[in-house]
Amino acid sequence: MSDDECPPLCEMETGDSNGEEEEADEWEVAEEQNDPVRCLFCEQISPTMTTAIRHAKERHDFDLGEVRRRFHLDEYGYIKMINYIRLEKPDPSVFKTGTSVFWSDDKYLKPVQNETWLMFDLDELDEILLNGNGTGGGARENGNNIGDTITLTTDQYRKLQGIINELTAQLREKENLLQHASGDIEKMRESFRNLLEQQSEQKTAGGGSKKAAPEEKIAQIREELRHCVSTVAVEDDQGYFNTYSHFGIHHDMLSDYVRTASYRDAILDNGEIFKDKVVLDLGCGTAILSMFAAKAGAKEVISVDQSDIIYQAMDIVRRNNIENIKFVKGRLEDCELPVEKVDIIVSEWMGYFLLFEGMMDSVIYARKRYLKEGGFILPNRCNISLAGYGDIERHDEFIGFWKNVYGFDMSCMKKEVLREATVEVCKPEHVITNANIIANFDLMEVDVDCPNFSYSFELTVKKTCKLTALVGYFDTFFELPQHVEFSTSPYTRPTHWKQTIFYVEEPIPVQEGQVIEGKFVCRRDPKDARSLFITIEYLGQVLKYTLN
């Protein structure tokens, strides 16, 4: 690493082979790795981290590389897992199956004192495994010997401590939120009690002749109370729904001809299926799909949305003299619909890369709770595809930009920029491989765990050039007598979903006919169900991305 590059956060460096002294402000980790490293699952003491990792694999069948892939560990997840193991002392076999983490509680962020395992740089494990050196403790080979020293600079140590402090502050903020929510709940209860008392007094004073408090007022207070109870549980959801209170996003969606016309054609061209049916429009927004369903002959349409746009939707429906649409404001999971079952569920639930910020969970809930036997969902099927991309000019604009920013080298920003997948319109002429369908979702069959998937892909290069990214997009299907489908592929008319781009740090030369083999792993963010963690292994690299 050159002197003018910023060091990656918590990057661990190896000692010099010539025996030069380290700078005075560097903090020695585990006293040159000669301090004993205690096994995670027994009392075995190893002289180095490399030996300890090898022992865990051979004695306890705990393969750190496999565990990292299975549970999609990032730096925070790794810290939590080590603290969980030390505190809870689980059997190593629990790490062999499943993908759901059981150390998500923030209490596991508090580090165990003098814990050598917490000093291991998990990112270096990728490079070691890819080079065929087996698991190691972050030390690089030095001749025929493994480097004896792993050091962490004071600056890097302070950055790590800063992360811990920030997470601690977030935890305190959550606790404050709980306290405020508790206070709000009590206020709502008090309001409800006062209303009942007023109602009782009115009846007594008027000999029962006066009217009781309006049912609407009681219902409103009950709704406010229910909202307070669910505030903490759906805090992230609320932020998501708030974005749909802004009118601009609805203009973008309605003016997306591919999206809106596809729904229109699927509903109106299959009017016989909708005739005299009860339809649930989930996430109705401006109620455009509800109005299509009503026009197609639906007997009744139940339109559900949590955002405030629903009030404008009510006015829109009145202005268009449509009388068989009923509105319900709130999260479907927290609401009671005016019907027990529906014949058809329509929903424009898809997000970027299909799953990011999508509403698939709510569609699945609606299917299980409200859909009649023999009913159907529109759209009923979607898939996700992946292809290679080679746009050197765009890569230079977006990634190469950081090399010279008004005369300053900001290259240290690149790694953080690369971690975030971007949403852009891709040019078809820069798609340089065939596409693989990496996930297929039948909405009548999938369960809420479906965003956690992996796929081993093979992409054949169509021309000699340089690969700058992988591109993801999705296709949507309305499999009805009058079949309708649409795609968000770079080869089709652009939609508001665009495409999702996973950039590489430096363009990679590829040859025509070359087969790029790799593995794509998608995992839900355990703290935010609408966000994703993506890991892509290919061409000798393990690249990690977030969609959040």
C-alpha positions as CSV (number, residue, x, y, z in Angstrom):
1,M,0.0,0.0,0.0
2,S,1.5,3.4,-1.0
3,D,1.9,6.1,1.6
4,D,-0.6,8.4,-0.1
5,E,-3.4,5.8,0.1
6,C,-5.9,5.8,3.0
7,P,-5.7,2.5,4.9
8,P,-8.9,0.5,4.8
9,L,-10.8,0.4,8.1
10,C,-9.2,-2.0,10.6
11,E,-6.9,-3.5,7.9
12,M,-4.2,-5.6,9.6
13,E,-0.7,-5.4,8.3
14,T,2.1,-8.0,8.5
15,G,5.5,-7.4,10.0
16,D,8.5,-6.6,7.9
17,S,10.7,-9.6,6.9
18,N,13.9,-7.6,7.5
19,G,13.1,-7.2,11.2
20,E,12.8,-3.4,11.1
21,E,11.2,-1.9,14.2
22,E,7.5,-0.9,14.0
23,E,6.6,2.7,14.6
24,A,6.1,3.6,18.2
25,D,2.4,4.4,17.8
26,E,1.4,1.0,16.5
27,W,-0.5,-1.3,18.8
28,E,0.9,-4.9,18.8
29,V,-1.9,-7.4,18.5
30,A,-1.5,-10.5,20.7
31,E,2.2,-9.7,21.2
32,E,3.4,-10.8,17.7
33,Q,0.9,-13.6,17.7
34,N,3.0,-15.5,20.2
35,D,0.3,-15.0,22.9
36,P,-1.8,-18.2,23.2
37,V,-5.0,-18.3,21.1
38,R,-7.7,-20.3,22.9
39,C,-10.0,-22.4,20.7
40,L,-13.6,-21.2,20.3
41,F,-15.0,-24.6,21.4
42,C,-12.5,-26.3,23.7
43,E,-9.5,-25.5,25.9
44,Q,-6.9,-26.2,23.2
45,I,-4.3,-23.4,23.1
46,S,-2.7,-22.6,19.7
47,P,0.5,-20.6,19.2
48,T,-0.9,-18.6,16.2
49,M,-4.3,-17.7,14.8
50,T,-3.5,-19.8,11.7
51,T,-3.1,-22.9,13.9
52,A,-6.2,-22.0,15.8
53,I,-8.4,-21.7,12.7
54,R,-6.9,-25.0,11.3
55,H,-7.6,-26.7,14.7
56,A,-11.2,-25.5,14.7
57,K,-11.8,-27.0,11.3
58,E,-10.1,-30.3,11.9
59,R,-11.2,-31.0,15.4
60,H,-14.6,-29.3,15.5
61,D,-15.6,-29.2,11.8
62,F,-15.9,-25.5,12.1
63,D,-14.8,-24.1,8.7
64,L,-14.5,-20.3,9.1
65,G,-14.6,-19.8,5.3
66,E,-17.8,-21.8,5.0
67,V,-19.4,-20.2,8.0
68,R,-18.6,-16.8,6.6
69,R,-20.3,-17.7,3.3
70,R,-23.3,-19.5,4.9
71,F,-24.2,-16.6,7.2
72,H,-22.9,-13.8,5.0
73,L,-20.7,-12.4,7.7
74,D,-19.5,-8.8,7.5
75,E,-17.1,-7.2,10.0
76,Y,-19.9,-6.5,12.5
77,G,-21.5,-10.0,12.0
78,Y,-18.1,-11.6,12.6
79,I,-17.6,-9.6,15.9
80,K,-21.0,-10.6,17.1
81,M,-20.5,-14.2,16.2
82,I,-17.2,-14.5,18.2
83,N,-18.8,-12.7,21.2
84,Y,-21.8,-15.0,20.9
85,I,-19.6,-18.1,20.9
86,R,-17.7,-16.9,23.9
87,L,-20.8,-15.9,25.9
88,E,-23.2,-18.7,24.9
89,K,-20.8,-21.6,24.3
90,P,-22.8,-23.2,21.5
91,D,-22.0,-26.6,20.0
92,P,-20.1,-26.2,16.7
93,S,-22.6,-28.3,14.9
94,V,-25.2,-25.4,15.0
95,F,-23.0,-23.6,12.4
96,K,-23.4,-26.5,9.8
97,T,-27.1,-25.9,8.9
98,G,-29.4,-23.1,8.2
99,T,-28.7,-19.5,7.3
100,S,-30.5,-17.5,10.0
101,V,-28.1,-15.9,12.5
102,F,-28.7,-16.4,16.2
103,W,-26.4,-13.6,17.3
104,S,-28.3,-10.7,15.9
105,D,-28.9,-9.1,19.4
106,D,-26.8,-6.0,19.8
107,K,-25.6,-7.2,23.1
108,Y,-23.1,-9.3,21.2
109,L,-21.4,-6.1,19.9
110,K,-19.7,-5.6,23.3
111,P,-16.3,-7.2,22.8
112,V,-14.9,-9.9,25.0
113,Q,-11.8,-8.6,26.6
114,N,-8.4,-9.8,25.4
115,E,-10.0,-11.8,22.6
116,T,-7.5,-12.6,19.9
117,W,-10.2,-13.8,17.5
118,L,-11.6,-10.3,17.3
119,M,-8.3,-9.0,15.9
120,F,-8.6,-11.3,12.8
121,D,-9.3,-9.5,9.6
122,L,-12.1,-11.5,8.0
123,D,-11.6,-10.0,4.6
124,E,-8.1,-11.4,4.3
125,L,-9.6,-14.9,4.5
126,D,-10.9,-14.6,1.0
127,E,-7.5,-13.9,-0.5
128,I,-5.9,-16.8,1.5
129,L,-8.5,-19.3,0.5
130,L,-8.4,-18.3,-3.2
131,N,-4.6,-18.7,-3.2
132,G,-5.0,-22.2,-1.9
133,N,-3.2,-21.5,1.4
134,G,-6.0,-22.8,3.6
135,T,-7.3,-20.8,6.4
136,G,-5.1,-18.4,8.2
137,G,-5.0,-15.7,10.7
138,G,-4.4,-12.8,8.4
139,A,-0.6,-13.3,8.2
140,R,1.1,-13.4,4.8
141,E,3.8,-15.9,3.9
142,N,7.3,-14.6,4.3
143,G,9.7,-17.0,2.5
144,N,8.9,-20.4,4.0
145,N,7.6,-19.1,7.2
146,I,4.3,-17.4,8.2
147,G,4.8,-13.8,9.3
148,D,5.1,-13.6,13.1
149,T,3.6,-10.2,13.7
150,I,0.2,-8.7,13.0
151,T,-0.1,-5.0,13.9
152,L,-2.8,-2.5,14.1
153,T,-2.0,1.2,13.9
154,T,-3.3,3.6,16.5
155,D,-5.4,5.3,13.9
156,Q,-7.0,2.0,12.8
157,Y,-7.6,1.0,16.4
158,R,-9.3,4.3,17.0
159,K,-11.5,3.8,14.0
160,L,-12.5,0.4,15.3
161,Q,-13.3,1.9,18.6
162,G,-15.3,4.6,16.9
163,I,-17.4,2.0,15.2
164,I,-18.1,0.4,18.6
165,N,-19.0,3.7,20.1
166,E,-21.3,4.5,17.2
167,L,-23.1,1.2,17.5
168,T,-23.5,1.7,21.2
169,A,-25.0,5.1,20.6
170,Q,-27.5,3.6,18.1
171,L,-28.4,1.0,20.8
172,R,-29.1,3.8,23.3
173,E,-31.2,5.6,20.6
174,K,-33.3,2.5,20.2
175,E,-33.8,2.3,24.0
176,N,-34.9,6.0,24.0
177,L,-37.4,5.2,21.2
178,L,-38.9,2.4,23.2
179,Q,-39.3,4.7,26.2
180,H,-41.0,7.4,24.0
181,A,-43.3,4.8,22.4
182,S,-44.2,3.5,25.8
183,G,-45.2,7.1,26.9
184,D,-47.2,7.6,23.7
185,I,-49.1,4.3,24.3
186,E,-50.0,5.4,27.8
187,K,-51.2,8.8,26.5
188,M,-53.4,7.0,23.9
189,R,-54.9,4.8,26.6
190,E,-55.6,7.8,28.8
191,S,-57.4,9.5,25.8
192,F,-59.5,6.4,25.3
193,R,-60.4,6.2,28.9
194,N,-61.4,9.9,29.0
195,L,-63.6,9.4,25.9
196,L,-65.4,6.5,27.5
197,E,-65.9,8.5,30.7
198,Q,-67.3,11.4,28.7
199,Q,-69.6,9.1,26.9
200,S,-70.9,7.7,30.2
201,E,-71.4,11.2,31.6
202,Q,-73.4,12.2,28.6
203,K,-75.7,9.3,28.9
204,T,-76.2,9.9,32.7
205,A,-76.8,13.6,32.3
206,G,-79.2,13.2,29.4
207,G,-81.0,10.2,30.6
208,G,-79.6,8.2,27.8
209,S,-81.2,10.6,25.2
210,K,-77.9,12.2,24.1
211,K,-75.8,10.6,21.4
212,A,-72.7,8.6,22.4
213,A,-69.4,9.7,21.1
214,P,-69.2,8.9,17.4
215,E,-67.9,5.5,16.4
216,E,-65.5,7.2,14.1
217,K,-63.8,8.9,17.0
218,I,-63.4,5.7,18.9
219,A,-62.1,4.0,15.9
220,Q,-59.6,6.8,15.3
221,I,-58.2,6.5,18.9
222,R,-58.0,2.8,18.6
223,E,-56.1,3.2,15.3
224,E,-53.7,5.7,17.0
225,L,-53.1,3.3,19.8
226,R,-52.4,0.4,17.4
227,H,-50.1,2.7,15.5
228,C,-48.1,3.5,18.7
229,V,-47.8,-0.1,19.6
230,S,-46.4,-1.0,16.2
231,T,-44.1,2.1,15.9
232,V,-40.9,0.4,17.2
233,A,-41.5,-2.9,15.4
234,V,-42.0,-1.2,12.0
235,E,-39.7,1.8,12.4
236,D,-37.8,0.9,9.2
237,D,-41.0,0.1,7.4
238,Q,-42.4,3.5,8.3
239,G,-39.5,5.2,6.6
240,Y,-40.1,3.1,3.6
241,F,-43.8,4.0,3.4
242,N,-43.1,7.6,4.1
243,T,-41.2,7.8,0.8
244,Y,-44.5,6.9,-0.9
245,S,-46.2,9.9,0.6
246,H,-44.3,12.1,-1.8
247,F,-46.1,12.7,-5.1
248,G,-43.0,12.7,-7.3
249,I,-42.5,8.9,-6.9
250,H,-46.0,8.3,-8.1
251,H,-45.5,10.4,-11.1
252,D,-42.4,8.3,-11.9
253,M,-44.3,5.1,-11.5
254,L,-47.4,6.1,-13.4
255,S,-45.4,7.6,-16.3
256,D,-43.4,4.4,-16.5
257,Y,-45.4,3.1,-19.6
258,V,-43.9,-0.4,-19.5
259,R,-45.0,-0.9,-15.9
260,T,-48.4,0.7,-16.0
261,A,-49.5,-0.5,-19.4
262,S,-48.5,-4.0,-18.6
263,Y,-50.8,-4.1,-15.5
264,R,-53.6,-2.4,-17.5
265,D,-53.4,-4.9,-20.3
266,A,-53.2,-7.9,-17.9
267,I,-56.3,-6.7,-16.1
268,L,-58.5,-5.3,-18.9
269,D,-57.6,-7.9,-21.5
270,N,-58.6,-10.7,-19.0
271,G,-61.9,-9.1,-17.9
272,E,-63.7,-12.4,-17.8
273,I,-61.4,-13.5,-14.9
274,F,-62.1,-10.3,-13.0
275,K,-65.9,-10.2,-13.6
276,D,-67.8,-10.3,-10.3
277,K,-64.7,-11.1,-8.3
278,V,-63.4,-9.6,-5.0
279,V,-60.0,-8.1,-5.6
280,L,-57.3,-7.0,-3.1
281,D,-55.0,-4.2,-4.4
282,L,-52.0,-4.3,-2.0
283,G,-50.0,-1.1,-1.8
284,C,-52.6,0.7,-3.9
285,G,-50.8,4.1,-4.1
286,T,-52.9,6.3,-6.4
287,A,-55.3,3.3,-6.9
288,I,-54.6,3.0,-10.6
289,L,-54.7,-0.8,-10.4
290,S,-57.9,-0.7,-8.3
291,M,-59.6,1.4,-11.0
292,F,-58.4,-1.0,-13.7
293,A,-59.9,-3.9,-11.7
294,A,-63.2,-2.0,-11.2
295,K,-63.3,-1.2,-14.9
296,A,-62.7,-4.9,-15.7
297,G,-65.9,-5.8,-13.8
298,A,-64.7,-6.6,-10.3
299,K,-67.6,-6.8,-7.8
300,E,-65.5,-5.2,-5.1
301,V,-62.0,-3.9,-4.7
302,I,-60.2,-3.6,-1.4
303,S,-57.4,-1.0,-1.7
304,V,-54.7,-1.1,1.1
305,D,-51.8,1.3,1.6
306,Q,-50.0,2.6,4.6
307,S,-48.8,5.9,3.2
308,D,-50.8,9.1,3.2
309,I,-51.2,9.0,-0.6
310,I,-54.3,6.9,0.1
311,Y,-56.2,10.1,0.9
312,Q,-55.5,11.4,-2.6
313,A,-56.5,8.0,-4.0
314,M,-59.9,8.3,-2.3
315,D,-60.4,11.6,-4.0
316,I,-59.3,10.3,-7.3
317,V,-61.8,7.4,-7.1
318,R,-64.6,9.8,-6.2
319,R,-63.7,12.1,-9.1
320,N,-64.0,9.2,-11.4
321,N,-67.4,8.1,-10.0
322,I,-66.2,4.6,-9.0
323,E,-68.2,3.3,-6.1
324,N,-67.1,-0.3,-5.5
325,I,-63.6,0.5,-4.2
326,K,-63.1,0.4,-0.4
327,F,-59.9,1.8,1.2
328,V,-58.0,0.6,4.2
329,K,-55.0,2.6,5.5
330,G,-52.2,0.8,7.3
331,R,-49.9,-2.2,7.0
332,L,-51.8,-5.2,5.8
333,E,-50.3,-7.3,8.6
334,D,-51.9,-4.9,11.2
335,C,-55.2,-4.3,9.5
336,E,-58.6,-6.0,9.4
337,L,-60.1,-6.1,6.0
338,P,-63.8,-5.8,5.4
339,V,-63.9,-9.2,3.8
340,E,-62.8,-12.6,5.0
341,K,-61.3,-13.8,1.6
342,V,-60.5,-12.4,-1.8
343,D,-60.5,-14.0,-5.3
344,I,-57.6,-12.1,-6.7
345,I,-54.6,-10.2,-5.3
346,V,-53.0,-7.5,-7.5
347,S,-49.9,-5.7,-6.4
348,E,-47.0,-3.7,-7.9
349,W,-44.7,-4.9,-5.1
350,M,-41.4,-5.2,-7.0
351,G,-38.4,-3.1,-6.0
352,Y,-34.9,-2.5,-7.4
353,F,-33.2,-5.7,-8.3
354,L,-36.8,-7.1,-7.7
355,L,-36.2,-7.7,-4.0
356,F,-34.6,-4.4,-2.7
357,E,-37.3,-2.3,-1.0
358,G,-39.9,-4.8,-2.4
359,M,-43.2,-5.8,-0.7
360,M,-42.9,-9.6,-1.3
361,D,-43.4,-10.4,2.4
362,S,-46.8,-8.6,2.4
363,V,-47.9,-10.4,-0.8
364,I,-47.0,-13.7,0.8
365,Y,-48.9,-12.7,4.0
366,A,-51.9,-11.7,1.9
367,R,-51.8,-15.0,0.0
368,K,-51.8,-17.1,3.2
369,R,-54.3,-15.0,5.1
370,Y,-56.8,-13.7,2.5
371,L,-56.6,-15.6,-0.8
372,K,-59.4,-18.1,-1.5
373,E,-58.5,-21.6,-2.6
374,G,-58.3,-21.4,-6.4
375,G,-57.6,-17.7,-6.3
376,F,-54.5,-16.1,-8.0
377,I,-52.0,-13.3,-7.7
378,L,-51.0,-10.8,-10.4
379,P,-48.2,-10.8,-11.3
380,N,-47.8,-14.5,-10.5
381,R,-44.1,-15.0,-11.4
382,C,-40.8,-13.1,-11.5
383,N,-37.2,-13.9,-12.1
384,I,-33.8,-12.2,-11.7
385,S,-31.1,-12.3,-14.3
386,L,-27.4,-11.5,-14.3
387,A,-25.0,-10.5,-17.2
388,G,-21.5,-9.2,-17.7
389,Y,-21.1,-5.5,-18.5
390,G,-18.2,-3.5,-20.0
391,D,-18.7,0.3,-20.1
392,I,-15.1,1.7,-19.6
393,E,-16.3,5.3,-19.9
394,R,-18.9,5.0,-17.2
395,H,-16.6,3.0,-14.9
396,D,-14.0,5.8,-15.3
397,E,-16.7,8.4,-14.5
398,F,-18.0,6.6,-11.4
399,I,-15.1,4.6,-10.0
400,G,-12.0,6.3,-11.6
401,F,-13.4,9.6,-10.5
402,W,-11.9,9.2,-7.0
403,K,-8.3,9.1,-8.3
404,N,-8.3,12.8,-9.0
405,V,-10.9,15.0,-7.4
406,Y,-10.1,18.7,-8.1
407,G,-6.4,17.7,-7.9
408,F,-6.7,15.6,-4.7
409,D,-6.3,11.8,-4.5
410,M,-9.4,10.3,-2.9
411,S,-8.7,6.7,-3.9
412,C,-9.4,5.5,-0.4
413,M,-13.1,6.3,-1.1
414,K,-13.3,3.7,-3.8
415,K,-13.7,0.6,-1.6
416,E,-16.7,2.2,0.2
417,V,-18.2,3.3,-3.1
418,L,-17.8,-0.1,-4.5
419,R,-19.7,-1.7,-1.6
420,E,-22.9,0.0,-2.7
421,A,-24.6,-1.5,-5.7
422,T,-25.9,1.3,-8.0
423,V,-29.2,1.6,-9.9
424,E,-28.6,3.0,-13.4
425,V,-29.9,2.6,-17.0
426,C,-27.4,0.4,-18.8
427,K,-26.6,0.6,-22.5
428,P,-27.3,-2.7,-24.4
429,E,-24.2,-2.3,-26.5
430,H,-22.1,-2.7,-23.4
431,V,-23.6,-6.0,-22.3
432,I,-20.7,-8.4,-23.1
433,T,-22.0,-11.8,-22.0
434,N,-25.1,-13.9,-22.2
435,A,-27.5,-13.7,-19.2
436,N,-28.2,-16.3,-16.5
437,I,-31.5,-16.5,-14.6
438,I,-30.2,-16.7,-11.1
439,A,-33.5,-16.8,-9.2
440,N,-37.1,-17.7,-10.1
441,F,-40.1,-16.8,-7.8
442,D,-43.6,-18.3,-8.2
443,L,-45.8,-16.0,-6.0
444,M,-48.2,-18.9,-5.3
445,E,-45.4,-21.0,-3.8
446,V,-42.6,-18.8,-2.3
447,D,-42.1,-18.2,1.4
448,V,-40.6,-15.2,3.2
449,D,-37.1,-16.8,3.2
450,C,-36.9,-16.6,-0.6
451,P,-34.7,-13.5,-0.8
452,N,-31.9,-15.7,0.7
453,F,-30.6,-17.6,-2.3
454,S,-27.4,-18.5,-4.1
455,Y,-26.6,-19.4,-7.7
456,S,-23.5,-20.7,-9.5
457,F,-23.4,-18.9,-12.8
458,E,-21.6,-19.3,-16.1
459,L,-21.4,-16.3,-18.3
460,T,-20.0,-16.7,-21.8
461,V,-18.1,-13.6,-23.1
462,K,-19.4,-12.4,-26.5
463,K,-16.4,-10.1,-27.4
464,T,-12.9,-9.4,-26.3
465,C,-13.0,-6.3,-24.1
466,K,-12.8,-5.3,-20.4
467,L,-15.4,-6.3,-17.9
468,T,-16.4,-3.4,-15.6
469,A,-19.4,-4.8,-13.7
470,L,-22.1,-7.4,-13.5
471,V,-25.7,-6.2,-14.2
472,G,-28.8,-7.5,-12.5
473,Y,-32.4,-7.1,-13.8
474,F,-35.8,-8.8,-13.5
475,D,-38.7,-10.1,-15.6
476,T,-42.3,-10.1,-14.6
477,F,-45.1,-12.5,-15.8
478,F,-48.9,-12.3,-15.8
479,E,-49.6,-15.9,-16.8
480,L,-53.3,-15.6,-17.9
481,P,-55.3,-16.6,-21.0
482,Q,-54.2,-13.3,-22.4
483,H,-50.5,-13.5,-21.5
484,V,-48.6,-10.3,-20.5
485,E,-45.0,-9.9,-19.4
486,F,-42.4,-7.2,-19.2
487,S,-38.7,-7.0,-18.6
488,T,-36.3,-4.5,-17.0
489,S,-33.5,-5.8,-19.2
490,P,-31.0,-3.4,-20.8
491,Y,-32.3,-4.5,-24.1
492,T,-35.9,-3.3,-23.5
493,R,-37.5,0.1,-23.0
494,P,-36.2,1.6,-19.7
495,T,-38.4,1.4,-16.6
496,H,-38.2,3.3,-13.3
497,W,-36.5,0.2,-11.9
498,K,-33.6,0.6,-14.4
499,Q,-30.9,-2.0,-13.8
500,T,-28.7,-2.8,-10.8
501,I,-24.9,-2.6,-11.3
502,F,-22.2,-4.4,-9.3
503,Y,-19.0,-2.6,-10.2
504,V,-15.5,-4.1,-10.0
505,E,-12.6,-1.9,-8.7
506,E,-10.5,-2.2,-11.9
507,P,-11.7,-3.3,-15.4
508,I,-10.8,-6.9,-16.0
509,P,-9.7,-8.1,-19.5
510,V,-11.8,-10.9,-20.9
511,Q,-11.7,-12.8,-24.2
512,E,-14.4,-13.8,-26.6
513,G,-15.7,-17.2,-25.8
514,Q,-14.3,-17.1,-22.3
515,V,-16.6,-18.6,-19.7
516,I,-16.8,-16.6,-16.5
517,E,-17.8,-19.0,-13.6
518,G,-18.8,-17.7,-10.3
519,K,-21.3,-17.7,-7.4
520,F,-23.9,-15.2,-6.5
521,V,-25.2,-15.1,-2.9
522,C,-28.1,-12.9,-1.8
523,R,-28.9,-12.5,1.8
524,R,-31.4,-10.3,3.6
525,D,-30.1,-7.7,6.1
526,P,-31.3,-9.1,9.4
527,K,-31.8,-5.6,10.7
528,D,-33.8,-4.3,7.7
529,A,-35.9,-6.8,5.8
530,R,-36.1,-4.5,2.8
531,S,-32.3,-4.3,2.3
532,L,-29.9,-6.9,0.9
533,F,-26.3,-8.1,1.3
534,I,-24.8,-9.5,-1.9
535,T,-21.6,-11.5,-2.3
536,I,-20.3,-12.4,-5.8
537,E,-17.3,-14.7,-6.2
538,Y,-15.7,-14.8,-9.7
539,L,-12.5,-14.2,-11.6
540,G,-10.4,-14.8,-8.4
541,Q,-12.3,-12.2,-6.4
542,V,-14.9,-12.2,-3.6
543,L,-16.8,-8.9,-3.9
544,K,-19.4,-7.7,-1.3
545,Y,-22.2,-5.3,-1.9
546,T,-25.1,-3.8,-0.1
547,L,-28.5,-2.6,-1.4
548,N,-29.8,-0.4,1.4
